[in-house]
Amino acid sequence: MFTPLSRRNLAAVTRSPVGEVAHRLFFFDEELPLGAHNVHPVYAPIAKVPVNVEQAESPESSVATFASSIVGLEGGGYRLYATVRPATREGLEMRVWESPDGLNWRALALRPQDGSEAINRLLIEGVPGDASFMGQPQVVPLRDGRWRCYFWKHRDGHVRYVIAESEDGLRWQVPDFQRPALFHPYDGGLWEWAAGLAPETYAEKVILSDEEMLRHKRLASNDATFVYYNEVLDRYECYSVWLHPAIPDRRVEVDNAPGVHRVLHRRLSMDGLEWGDPEIILLPDARDPWDLQFYYLAVQWHLDWMIGSAGHYRVEDGQQTQDLTLCFSRDGVRWARPVRGGFIPRPPEASEAQDCRGVYAPNTWLDLGDRWLILYTATPDPHNRPRGRSRPMGAAFAKNRFVGLAATRVTGGFLTEPFILTAPQITLDADIRGWLRAELCDGFGRKLPGHHLMEGAPIRGDSASHILRWRDQPADLHRYQCLRLRFEYADGEVYGVGF
């Protein structure tokens, strides 16, 4: 197992070791495998689980783990940096919790209780002016043991992604407020070049030199930003929103930003301070609804895959809903979406359930051994009419089950990608309520003697480690050969192959 620079970097805890390959096939491509018939991609089952986040003051305050941070503690347990909209006053605050299990979170006492101020409110020095509207903290562990925090600061004409540093992750200092990581187009009232955004009342418009204006444009972004340290490549990576000018046939006037379409971009940095040029990585395409926009992208490594939680935002009047859709990549640039829509099911909007309108991702998932836990933000509010009712909720799913290929009662099947068998046996992660048979083939898909379809032992049941067998011909005879598998099955889902 890959050992990250410390347990604090949870987004990389199950990444494959450097220099090794993962011995598992997933079904993350948008195109069906060769020979596919009567199968289709489906999300794996996911179950909602109760979580408790202690409120240090009014329980009516809105708590959002979205675009906030969960980090691992060296002695075990977790720390949560989240955004709170207080019920008793206007603004946004960043607060801190800790948990032994990821399910029960207690407010971390950073200062004595003084009545109106939450004891777990994070204070950051070096922020000028009005500091009552700051949120979405992205806390990143540094190689030298220190911490860095990126957060959005509003007020006084500022709408910028500020950088702070800390020795212990609790006491923070902004070294240079004038050198943020990113600028929102509203920063300084500079809305005229912001791709059609309407003016806001943040401040009087400031006058910038041509050089400064170009800097603002190059570092432009919306909020909903995620930052990670990639220890394998020794660089920082930022995934955020790019504001594309609205085009007439996709424009929706009821949206809170009708003049733009939100798409996703990436930036890279060697030091996490000076960020490179933007690179567009995800736009809606012909398979998507006409009004779809992408609101965010959080990234979780698992084995040799980057697994993204993307914000699937329907802006049409009457929807204004946010879903978490899974996407998959090897390089962070090309992302596949074999299933499009909500991974975490939302109840009907009319139900007024906590997560009936919005599901927003945290920066990372929590590894619970055989399961992943997503501590997501849920809201019953449409995006264009927020009422401050966000709450954390939990959802858990099996460690290696993301997307499967499903067959109904009509027999389906497919041929896998080629792989080299290194284990003494081949395992199958599948839930088969009907039946499944497998055929072992060479790299070109030709049947191997003794391993034909009808010579394979039928597979039934739900297991992450079904063992494929062919009469008296063990797969071990073909170790270190290039192979493929041909499956035929009915009433079941195949999630992966271990080899």
C-alpha positions as CSV (number, residue, x, y, z in Angstrom):
1,M,0.0,0.0,0.0
2,F,1.2,3.5,-0.9
3,T,2.3,5.4,2.2
4,P,1.6,9.1,1.7
5,L,3.7,11.8,3.2
6,S,1.4,11.6,6.2
7,R,-2.0,10.2,7.1
8,R,-3.3,13.8,6.8
9,N,-3.4,13.5,3.0
10,L,-6.6,11.4,2.9
11,A,-7.2,11.9,-0.8
12,A,-4.2,9.6,-1.5
13,V,-4.4,6.9,1.2
14,T,-5.3,4.1,-1.1
15,R,-3.3,5.2,-4.1
16,S,-1.1,2.4,-5.7
17,P,2.5,2.4,-4.6
18,V,4.9,4.4,-6.8
19,G,6.4,2.1,-9.4
20,E,3.7,-0.6,-9.1
21,V,0.6,-1.3,-11.2
22,A,-2.8,-2.1,-9.8
23,H,-4.0,-5.6,-10.5
24,R,-7.7,-4.8,-10.9
25,L,-10.0,-4.1,-13.9
26,F,-12.7,-1.5,-13.4
27,F,-15.4,-0.5,-15.9
28,F,-14.9,3.2,-16.1
29,D,-14.9,3.8,-19.9
30,E,-17.9,5.5,-21.5
31,E,-17.8,3.0,-24.3
32,L,-19.0,-0.5,-23.6
33,P,-16.4,-3.3,-23.8
34,L,-15.8,-5.3,-26.9
35,G,-18.6,-7.8,-27.7
36,A,-21.0,-6.1,-25.2
37,H,-24.6,-7.1,-25.6
38,N,-27.6,-6.5,-23.3
39,V,-25.5,-4.8,-20.6
40,H,-25.3,-1.2,-19.4
41,P,-23.3,0.8,-16.8
42,V,-24.9,1.4,-13.4
43,Y,-23.7,2.9,-10.2
44,A,-22.9,0.6,-7.3
45,P,-25.3,0.6,-4.3
46,I,-24.7,3.3,-1.8
47,A,-26.4,3.6,1.6
48,K,-27.0,6.7,3.7
49,V,-25.7,6.6,7.2
50,P,-26.3,8.9,10.2
51,V,-23.7,11.5,11.1
52,N,-23.6,14.0,13.9
53,V,-21.7,17.3,13.8
54,E,-21.9,19.1,17.1
55,Q,-22.9,22.8,16.9
56,A,-20.9,25.1,19.1
57,E,-23.8,27.6,19.2
58,S,-27.2,27.7,17.5
59,P,-28.3,24.4,16.0
60,E,-30.1,26.4,13.3
61,S,-26.8,27.5,11.8
62,S,-26.0,26.1,8.3
63,V,-23.0,23.8,8.2
64,A,-21.4,22.9,4.8
65,T,-18.6,20.3,4.3
66,F,-18.7,21.3,0.6
67,A,-15.4,22.6,-0.7
68,S,-14.1,22.3,2.9
69,S,-11.5,19.9,4.2
70,I,-11.2,16.6,6.1
71,V,-7.7,15.6,7.1
72,G,-6.3,12.7,9.0
73,L,-4.7,13.1,12.4
74,E,-1.4,11.4,13.0
75,G,-2.6,9.7,16.2
76,G,-5.8,8.5,14.5
77,G,-9.2,10.1,13.8
78,Y,-10.0,13.1,11.6
79,R,-10.2,16.8,11.6
80,L,-12.9,18.7,9.7
81,Y,-12.6,22.3,8.5
82,A,-16.1,23.4,7.4
83,T,-18.0,26.5,6.5
84,V,-20.8,27.8,8.7
85,R,-23.5,30.4,8.0
86,P,-24.5,31.5,11.5
87,A,-28.2,31.7,12.3
88,T,-27.7,34.7,14.6
89,R,-25.7,37.0,12.3
90,E,-24.9,37.6,8.7
91,G,-21.7,36.2,7.2
92,L,-19.7,33.0,6.7
93,E,-17.2,31.5,9.2
94,M,-14.8,28.6,9.1
95,R,-15.0,26.2,12.0
96,V,-13.1,23.1,13.2
97,W,-14.3,19.7,14.5
98,E,-12.6,16.4,15.3
99,S,-13.8,12.8,15.1
100,P,-12.5,9.4,16.0
101,D,-14.6,7.6,13.4
102,G,-15.8,10.1,10.8
103,L,-19.4,9.8,12.0
104,N,-19.5,11.7,15.2
105,W,-17.8,15.2,15.2
106,R,-17.2,17.3,18.3
107,A,-16.5,21.0,18.1
108,L,-12.8,21.6,18.8
109,A,-12.3,24.3,21.5
110,L,-9.9,26.8,20.1
111,R,-10.8,29.5,22.7
112,P,-12.9,29.9,25.8
113,Q,-16.6,30.3,25.3
114,D,-17.5,34.0,25.3
115,G,-21.2,34.0,24.6
116,S,-21.7,35.0,21.0
117,E,-18.6,33.5,19.4
118,A,-18.4,29.8,18.6
119,I,-15.5,28.2,20.5
120,N,-14.4,26.3,17.3
121,R,-14.3,29.3,15.0
122,L,-11.0,29.4,13.1
123,L,-9.2,32.8,13.3
124,I,-6.7,33.8,10.7
125,E,-4.4,36.7,11.1
126,G,-3.4,39.0,8.2
127,V,-6.8,39.4,6.7
128,P,-7.5,43.2,6.3
129,G,-10.9,44.8,6.8
130,D,-14.1,42.9,7.3
131,A,-13.4,39.3,8.0
132,S,-17.0,38.2,8.6
133,F,-17.5,36.5,5.3
134,M,-14.8,33.7,4.7
135,G,-15.4,30.1,3.8
136,Q,-14.6,26.9,1.8
137,P,-11.2,26.2,3.5
138,Q,-9.0,23.8,1.6
139,V,-6.3,22.6,4.1
140,V,-3.3,20.9,2.5
141,P,-0.4,19.3,4.4
142,L,3.0,20.4,3.3
143,R,6.1,18.2,2.9
144,D,7.9,20.0,5.7
145,G,5.2,19.2,8.2
146,R,3.4,22.6,8.1
147,W,0.0,23.3,6.7
148,R,-1.5,25.6,4.1
149,C,-5.1,26.8,3.8
150,Y,-6.8,28.3,0.8
151,F,-10.1,30.0,1.4
152,W,-12.5,32.6,-0.2
153,K,-12.7,36.0,1.4
154,H,-15.5,38.4,0.6
155,R,-16.3,42.0,1.7
156,D,-14.4,45.3,1.3
157,G,-14.4,44.7,-2.5
158,H,-12.5,41.4,-2.0
159,V,-13.6,38.2,-3.6
160,R,-10.4,36.2,-3.7
161,Y,-8.8,32.9,-2.9
162,V,-6.5,33.7,-0.1
163,I,-3.5,31.7,1.1
164,A,-2.7,31.2,4.8
165,E,0.0,29.0,6.5
166,S,0.2,27.3,9.9
167,E,2.6,25.2,12.0
168,D,-0.2,23.2,13.7
169,G,-3.3,23.6,11.5
170,L,-5.0,25.7,14.1
171,R,-3.2,29.1,14.2
172,W,-3.0,30.7,10.8
173,Q,-1.3,33.6,9.2
174,V,-1.7,35.2,5.7
175,P,1.7,36.1,4.5
176,D,0.6,38.3,1.6
177,F,-3.0,39.2,1.1
178,Q,-2.3,40.9,-2.2
179,R,-0.9,37.6,-3.7
180,P,-4.0,35.3,-3.6
181,A,-4.2,32.0,-5.5
182,L,-7.2,33.1,-7.5
183,F,-9.5,36.1,-8.1
184,H,-13.2,36.0,-8.6
185,P,-14.4,38.3,-11.4
186,Y,-16.1,40.5,-8.8
187,D,-12.9,41.2,-6.9
188,G,-12.5,45.0,-6.9
189,G,-15.8,45.4,-8.8
190,L,-14.3,44.2,-12.0
191,W,-17.4,42.7,-13.4
192,E,-17.3,44.2,-16.9
193,W,-14.9,41.6,-18.3
194,A,-16.5,38.7,-16.3
195,A,-18.2,37.0,-19.1
196,G,-21.6,38.7,-18.6
197,L,-21.9,38.6,-14.9
198,A,-24.2,41.3,-13.5
199,P,-22.7,44.0,-11.2
200,E,-22.6,43.4,-7.5
201,T,-22.3,45.8,-4.7
202,Y,-19.0,44.6,-3.3
203,A,-17.2,47.9,-3.8
204,E,-16.5,50.8,-6.2
205,K,-14.7,49.6,-9.3
206,V,-11.0,49.9,-8.9
207,I,-8.6,51.0,-11.6
208,L,-5.9,48.5,-12.5
209,S,-2.9,48.7,-14.8
210,D,-3.0,46.6,-17.9
211,E,-0.6,44.2,-16.3
212,E,-2.7,43.8,-13.2
213,M,-5.9,43.4,-15.2
214,L,-4.3,40.6,-17.2
215,R,-3.2,38.9,-13.9
216,H,-6.8,39.1,-12.6
217,K,-8.1,37.5,-15.9
218,R,-5.5,34.7,-15.9
219,L,-6.3,33.8,-12.3
220,A,-10.0,34.1,-12.7
221,S,-12.3,31.5,-11.2
222,N,-15.6,31.1,-9.4
223,D,-15.7,29.7,-5.9
224,A,-16.3,25.9,-5.3
225,T,-12.6,25.2,-5.6
226,F,-10.6,22.2,-4.5
227,V,-6.8,22.1,-4.0
228,Y,-4.6,19.0,-3.5
229,Y,-0.9,18.2,-3.1
230,N,0.2,15.4,-5.5
231,E,3.0,13.8,-3.6
232,V,3.9,11.4,-6.5
233,L,4.5,14.3,-8.9
234,D,5.5,16.7,-6.2
235,R,3.1,19.4,-7.3
236,Y,-0.1,21.2,-6.3
237,E,-3.3,20.7,-8.3
238,C,-6.3,23.0,-8.3
239,Y,-9.8,22.0,-9.7
240,S,-12.2,24.8,-10.0
241,V,-14.9,26.5,-12.1
242,W,-14.4,28.4,-15.3
243,L,-17.1,31.0,-16.3
244,H,-17.9,30.6,-20.0
245,P,-20.1,33.4,-21.5
246,A,-23.7,32.3,-21.8
247,I,-24.9,31.2,-25.2
248,P,-28.6,31.9,-26.1
249,D,-29.8,28.3,-26.4
250,R,-28.4,27.4,-22.9
251,R,-29.1,30.6,-21.1
252,V,-31.5,30.3,-18.1
253,E,-32.6,33.7,-16.6
254,V,-33.7,32.3,-13.2
255,D,-30.2,31.1,-12.4
256,N,-28.2,33.3,-10.0
257,A,-25.6,33.9,-12.8
258,P,-27.5,33.7,-16.1
259,G,-24.7,35.4,-18.0
260,V,-22.3,32.5,-17.7
261,H,-22.1,28.7,-18.0
262,R,-20.0,26.9,-15.4
263,V,-17.4,24.4,-16.7
264,L,-14.4,22.9,-15.0
265,H,-10.8,23.8,-15.3
266,R,-7.5,22.7,-13.7
267,R,-4.3,24.6,-12.7
268,L,-0.9,23.3,-11.6
269,S,1.7,24.7,-9.3
270,M,5.1,23.6,-8.1
271,D,4.9,25.5,-4.8
272,G,1.1,26.1,-4.3
273,L,1.7,29.8,-4.3
274,E,2.1,30.8,-8.0
275,W,-0.4,29.0,-10.2
276,G,-0.2,28.2,-13.9
277,D,-2.6,28.9,-16.7
278,P,-6.1,27.4,-16.7
279,E,-6.8,24.2,-18.6
280,I,-10.4,23.3,-19.4
281,I,-11.1,19.6,-18.5
282,L,-14.8,19.1,-18.5
283,L,-17.7,20.6,-20.5
284,P,-21.2,19.3,-21.1
285,D,-21.5,17.3,-24.3
286,A,-24.3,15.9,-26.5
287,R,-25.1,13.2,-24.0
288,D,-25.9,15.7,-21.3
289,P,-29.1,17.7,-20.6
290,W,-29.3,21.0,-22.4
291,D,-29.2,23.0,-19.2
292,L,-26.4,21.1,-17.4
293,Q,-23.5,23.0,-15.8
294,F,-20.6,21.6,-13.8
295,Y,-20.3,23.2,-10.4
296,Y,-17.3,21.6,-8.8
297,L,-14.8,18.7,-9.0
298,A,-13.4,17.0,-5.9
299,V,-10.7,14.3,-6.5
300,Q,-10.1,11.0,-4.7
301,W,-7.2,8.7,-5.7
302,H,-7.8,4.9,-5.5
303,L,-5.2,2.4,-6.8
304,D,-4.1,3.9,-10.2
305,W,-7.3,5.9,-10.9
306,M,-8.4,9.4,-10.1
307,I,-12.0,9.3,-9.1
308,G,-13.8,12.6,-9.4
309,S,-17.0,13.8,-7.6
310,A,-18.3,16.4,-10.1
311,G,-21.1,18.9,-9.4
312,H,-24.0,17.9,-11.8
313,Y,-26.0,21.2,-11.8
314,R,-29.4,21.5,-13.5
315,V,-30.1,25.2,-13.9
316,E,-33.5,25.0,-15.6
317,D,-36.4,26.8,-13.9
318,G,-38.1,24.3,-11.6
319,Q,-34.9,22.3,-11.1
320,Q,-31.9,24.2,-9.7
321,T,-30.7,21.0,-8.3
322,Q,-27.2,19.8,-7.5
323,D,-26.0,16.1,-7.7
324,L,-22.7,14.4,-7.2
325,T,-21.8,12.5,-10.4
326,L,-18.7,10.2,-10.5
327,C,-16.1,10.6,-13.2
328,F,-12.8,8.8,-13.8
329,S,-9.4,9.7,-15.1
330,R,-5.8,8.6,-15.3
331,D,-4.2,12.0,-15.9
332,G,-6.6,14.6,-14.5
333,V,-7.4,16.0,-17.9
334,R,-9.5,13.5,-19.7
335,W,-12.5,12.4,-17.6
336,A,-15.0,9.6,-18.4
337,R,-18.6,9.6,-17.1
338,P,-20.1,6.2,-17.8
339,V,-23.1,7.0,-15.7
340,R,-24.4,10.6,-15.7
341,G,-26.3,11.9,-12.7
342,G,-26.5,11.5,-9.0
343,F,-24.4,8.8,-7.3
344,I,-26.0,9.6,-4.0
345,P,-29.8,9.3,-4.5
346,R,-31.9,12.4,-3.8
347,P,-35.5,12.1,-2.5
348,P,-38.2,13.8,-4.6
349,E,-38.0,17.6,-4.4
350,A,-41.6,17.7,-3.1
351,S,-40.6,15.7,-0.1
352,E,-38.6,18.5,1.6
353,A,-36.1,15.9,2.8
354,Q,-32.8,17.4,3.9
355,D,-31.0,16.4,0.6
356,C,-34.0,16.7,-1.8
357,R,-32.4,19.6,-3.8
358,G,-28.7,19.5,-3.3
359,V,-25.8,17.0,-2.8
360,Y,-22.4,18.6,-2.6
361,A,-19.1,16.8,-2.2
362,P,-16.4,17.2,0.5
363,N,-12.7,17.4,-0.5
364,T,-12.1,13.7,0.2
365,W,-13.7,10.4,1.2
366,L,-13.0,8.5,4.4
367,D,-11.5,5.0,4.3
368,L,-13.5,2.8,6.7
369,G,-11.7,-0.4,5.7
370,D,-14.1,-2.2,3.5
371,R,-16.2,0.9,2.7
372,W,-15.9,4.5,1.7
373,L,-17.7,7.2,3.7
374,I,-18.8,10.5,1.9
375,L,-19.5,13.3,4.4
376,Y,-21.6,15.3,2.0
377,T,-23.5,18.6,2.3
378,A,-27.2,18.3,1.9
379,T,-29.8,21.0,1.3
380,P,-33.5,21.2,0.6
381,D,-33.1,24.6,-1.0
382,P,-32.9,25.3,-4.8
383,H,-29.5,26.8,-5.7
384,N,-30.9,30.1,-6.7
385,R,-33.0,30.5,-3.5
386,P,-30.7,29.4,-0.6
387,R,-32.2,29.7,2.8
388,G,-29.2,28.6,4.9
389,R,-30.5,25.0,5.5
390,S,-27.3,23.1,4.7
391,R,-26.4,20.1,6.9
392,P,-23.8,17.3,6.7
393,M,-25.1,13.8,5.9
394,G,-23.3,10.5,5.3
395,A,-23.3,7.9,2.6
396,A,-21.2,4.7,2.4
397,F,-20.4,2.2,-0.3
398,A,-18.1,-0.8,-0.9
399,K,-14.4,-0.1,-1.3
400,N,-14.0,-1.2,-4.9
401,R,-17.5,-0.7,-6.2
402,F,-18.1,2.4,-8.2
403,V,-19.6,1.5,-11.6
404,G,-20.7,-1.9,-12.7
405,L,-22.0,-3.5,-15.9
406,A,-25.5,-4.8,-15.4
407,A,-27.5,-7.4,-17.2
408,T,-31.2,-8.0,-16.7
409,R,-33.0,-11.3,-17.0
410,V,-32.1,-11.3,-20.6
411,T,-28.6,-12.8,-21.0
412,G,-25.9,-10.2,-21.5
413,G,-22.1,-10.3,-21.8
414,F,-18.8,-8.7,-22.8
415,L,-15.1,-9.2,-23.4
416,T,-12.7,-7.5,-20.9
417,E,-9.6,-5.5,-21.7
418,P,-6.4,-7.6,-21.9
419,F,-4.5,-8.1,-18.6
420,I,-1.5,-10.1,-17.4
421,L,-2.3,-12.7,-14.7
422,T,0.0,-12.3,-11.8
423,A,-2.1,-14.0,-9.0
424,P,-2.7,-17.7,-8.6
425,Q,-6.4,-17.2,-9.3
426,I,-8.8,-14.7,-10.8
427,T,-11.3,-13.0,-8.6
428,L,-14.6,-11.4,-9.6
429,D,-16.4,-8.6,-7.7
430,A,-20.0,-9.1,-8.7
431,D,-23.6,-9.3,-7.4
432,I,-25.2,-12.1,-9.4
433,R,-28.8,-13.0,-8.5
434,G,-29.2,-15.1,-11.6
435,W,-26.1,-16.8,-13.0
436,L,-22.7,-16.0,-14.5
437,R,-20.2,-18.0,-16.5
438,A,-16.7,-16.9,-17.6
439,E,-14.5,-17.9,-20.5
440,L,-10.7,-17.5,-20.4
441,C,-9.2,-16.2,-23.6
442,D,-5.9,-15.2,-25.0
443,G,-5.1,-11.5,-25.6
444,F,-6.9,-11.6,-29.0
445,G,-10.1,-13.0,-27.5
446,R,-9.6,-16.7,-28.6
447,K,-10.8,-19.4,-26.3
448,L,-8.2,-21.2,-24.3
449,P,-8.6,-25.1,-24.2
450,G,-10.2,-26.3,-21.0
451,H,-11.5,-22.8,-20.2
452,H,-14.5,-22.5,-22.5
453,L,-17.7,-20.9,-21.3
454,M,-19.5,-24.1,-20.5
455,E,-16.5,-25.5,-18.7
456,G,-16.6,-22.7,-16.1
457,A,-18.2,-23.2,-12.8
458,P,-21.4,-21.0,-12.5
459,I,-21.1,-17.9,-10.2
460,R,-24.0,-16.9,-8.0
461,G,-24.3,-14.5,-5.1
462,D,-23.0,-11.2,-3.9
463,S,-19.2,-11.2,-3.2
464,A,-16.2,-9.0,-3.8
465,S,-14.0,-12.1,-4.3
466,H,-15.8,-14.8,-6.3
467,I,-13.1,-17.2,-7.6
468,L,-13.3,-18.2,-11.3
469,R,-12.8,-21.9,-11.9
470,W,-12.8,-24.2,-14.9
471,R,-13.3,-27.8,-14.1
472,D,-9.8,-29.2,-13.5
473,Q,-8.0,-26.4,-15.3
474,P,-6.9,-23.7,-12.7
475,A,-6.1,-20.2,-14.0
476,D,-2.7,-20.6,-12.3
477,L,-1.5,-22.5,-15.5
478,H,-1.7,-19.2,-17.3
479,R,0.2,-16.9,-14.9
480,Y,2.2,-14.1,-16.6
481,Q,0.3,-14.6,-19.8
482,C,-1.7,-11.9,-21.7
483,L,-5.4,-12.9,-21.2
484,R,-8.9,-11.7,-21.5
485,L,-12.2,-12.8,-20.0
486,R,-15.5,-13.3,-21.7
487,F,-18.6,-13.1,-19.5
488,E,-22.1,-14.2,-20.0
489,Y,-24.6,-13.6,-17.2
490,A,-28.2,-12.7,-16.3
491,D,-29.7,-10.6,-13.5
492,G,-26.6,-9.2,-12.0
493,E,-23.9,-6.6,-11.9
494,V,-20.1,-7.1,-12.5
495,Y,-18.0,-4.4,-10.8
496,G,-14.4,-5.5,-11.3
497,V,-11.8,-8.3,-11.9
498,G,-8.8,-9.0,-9.7
499,F,-5.8,-10.6,-11.3
